[in-house]
Each structure stands twice: as structure tokens, then as C-alpha cells.
Amino acid sequence: MFGKTTLTKTAEVEKKWVVIDASGLVVGRLATVVAMRLRGKHKASFTPHVDDGDNVIIVNADKVVLTGRKLDQKKYYHHTGFVGGIKERSAKFIMEGRFPERIVEKAVERMLPRGPLGRQQFANLRVYKGAEHPHVAQNPVSLDVGALNAKNKRSA
């Protein structure tokens, strides 16, 4: 009467490689698409306890856009481990620094589940600030996130 639910086994998973050009894309909207791809929720064979997502490459991460006044007002916190050692940095400080790709990495990381599976899925993400990436041998397929929704793309 009803169809049988199939659970994908780790050996049966087919991982694709996807490349996304992040120039002009809104950070949060890009991160949601990437998190869904990393988890594998875009596939009909999605299994919650198996890493069946794709490998995602993001290029031009230094050209992402933060909407509103987030560039000045958004704060990123980390702790040194010493008493009273909480540090904060603004999004603008990070974007103008050496590693602007960390804004995209943190946005995606915080949308993935916490735990061993989430860490395994996050390892399938590669973010580069320039247009170059060393994964040409994997033949990644281009995914145009800006064309999925008009709100995904903004001019800087």
C-alpha cells in the first residue's frame, strides 16, 4: 500500500562537487543554500544520520555582501581561554583583514548541526577569497545561487 522508506548507507553515497561564485551574494542567503547542499537535503535520498551531501567550493568569498548596517554592527566573539579574555571583532574588521572568507565559513558552520556529523559535513566545504581554486581535477559543476532568488544577489 505504501512505499518503503529507504535509508542511504555510507557506501552508497554519491558525492558531487559544486562551485559557487559568491561575488555580490548576500552572506546569510548563500550560507543557507550551502548548508542544505552540505547536509544533502536537496537529494531525494536524504538520510539524517549519514553524510550524503555534496562537496562545495566557494570562490570570491571576499566579495560577499552584508545587508543593512551589519558590516559595522555585527560582532564576532571569541575567547582566549584566560579570565576575562572575551574578544570581539566587527564584520568590517574581518572583511578588510587577511581572512575575509571566515565570514562565510562561520555563517555556514552555524547552520550545520553541532556534533561529529556536523563537523564531518563542514569538512566538505572549501572557501577561497579569490577566483582561483585548486579543485579543477574534480570537475566541479557551477551553481548560480544568485539566479535562485532575486534577493540572493545585491550590489555592494
C-alpha positions in Angstrom: 0.0 0.0 0.0 2.7 2.5 0.9 6.3 2.8 -0.4 9.1 1.5 1.7 11.4 4.1 3.3 15.0 3.6 2.1 17.9 4.7 4.2 21.1 5.5 2.4 24.2 3.7 3.6 27.6 5.5 3.7 29.0 3.2 0.9 26.1 4.1 -1.4 26.5 7.9 -1.2 27.5 9.7 -4.5 29.1 13.0 -3.7 29.2 15.7 -6.4 31.5 18.7 -6.5 29.8 22.1 -6.7 31.5 25.5 -7.2 29.7 28.7 -6.2 30.8 32.2 -7.2 30.0 34.3 -4.1 30.6 37.8 -5.6 27.7 40.1 -4.9 25.7 37.4 -2.9 24.1 38.0 0.5 26.0 36.1 3.2 23.1 34.5 5.0 21.2 33.5 1.8 24.4 32.0 0.4 25.0 30.1 3.7 21.5 28.6 3.7 22.0 27.1 0.2 25.5 25.9 1.1 24.3 24.3 4.4 21.5 22.5 2.6 24.0 21.2 0.0 26.5 20.0 2.6 23.8 18.2 4.6 22.3 16.6 1.4 18.8 17.8 2.0 18.4 18.7 -1.7 18.5 15.0 -2.6 15.6 12.6 -2.5 17.8 10.1 -0.8 18.5 12.3 2.2 19.2 10.4 5.4 19.6 12.4 8.6 22.4 10.3 10.2 24.6 9.9 7.1 26.9 12.4 5.4 25.3 12.3 1.9 25.8 16.0 1.0 28.0 17.4 -1.8 31.5 18.9 -1.7 31.1 22.7 -2.0 33.7 25.1 -3.2 33.1 28.9 -2.7 35.2 31.3 -4.7 35.3 35.2 -4.4 34.3 35.0 -0.7 35.8 38.4 -0.2 33.1 39.9 -2.4 30.1 38.8 -0.4 27.6 41.4 0.8 26.2 42.1 4.2 22.8 43.8 4.1 21.7 46.7 6.2 24.2 48.0 8.8 25.6 44.6 9.6 29.0 45.5 8.3 29.5 47.9 11.1 27.2 46.5 13.8 27.7 42.7 13.5 30.2 41.4 16.1 32.1 38.1 16.1 33.3 36.9 19.5 36.0 34.5 20.6 37.6 33.6 23.9 41.3 33.5 24.5 40.9 30.9 27.3 42.1 33.4 30.0 39.9 35.0 32.6 38.1 37.9 31.1 39.5 37.0 27.7 36.5 37.6 25.5 37.4 39.4 22.3 35.1 41.0 19.7 35.7 42.0 16.1 33.3 43.7 13.8 32.4 42.2 10.4 34.1 45.1 8.7 37.4 44.4 10.5 37.3 40.8 9.3 36.3 41.6 5.7 39.2 44.1 5.5 41.6 41.7 7.1 43.7 38.7 5.9 40.9 36.1 6.0 37.6 37.6 4.8 36.5 34.0 3.9 35.9 33.4 7.6 32.6 35.3 7.5 31.2 32.8 5.0 32.7 29.9 6.9 31.2 30.9 10.2 27.8 31.6 8.7 27.7 28.1 7.2 29.2 26.4 10.2 26.5 27.9 12.5 23.7 26.5 10.2 25.0 22.9 10.4 24.2 20.6 13.3 26.6 20.5 16.2 28.4 17.2 16.7 30.5 14.7 14.9 28.3 14.5 11.8 28.1 18.3 11.5 31.9 18.5 11.7 32.3 15.9 9.0 29.8 17.7 6.8 31.6 21.1 7.4 34.9 19.5 6.3 33.3 19.2 2.8 33.3 23.0 2.4 36.2 24.8 0.8 36.2 28.6 0.8 38.6 30.8 -1.1 38.8 34.6 -1.2 40.0 34.9 -4.8 38.6 33.4 -8.0 41.2 30.6 -8.1 40.7 27.2 -6.5 42.9 24.0 -6.6 40.0 21.6 -7.2 39.9 21.7 -11.0 40.6 17.9 -11.2 37.3 17.1 -9.5 35.4 18.8 -12.4 33.0 20.8 -10.1 29.6 21.8 -11.5 28.8 25.6 -11.3 25.8 26.5 -9.2 24.3 30.0 -9.7 22.9 30.9 -6.3 22.0 34.5 -7.5 19.6 33.1 -10.1 17.6 31.0 -7.5 16.0 34.1 -5.9 16.2 37.8 -6.7 17.0 38.6 -3.1 20.1 36.4 -3.1 22.2 39.0 -5.1 22.9 42.6 -4.1 25.2 45.2 -5.4 27.9 46.2 -3.0 
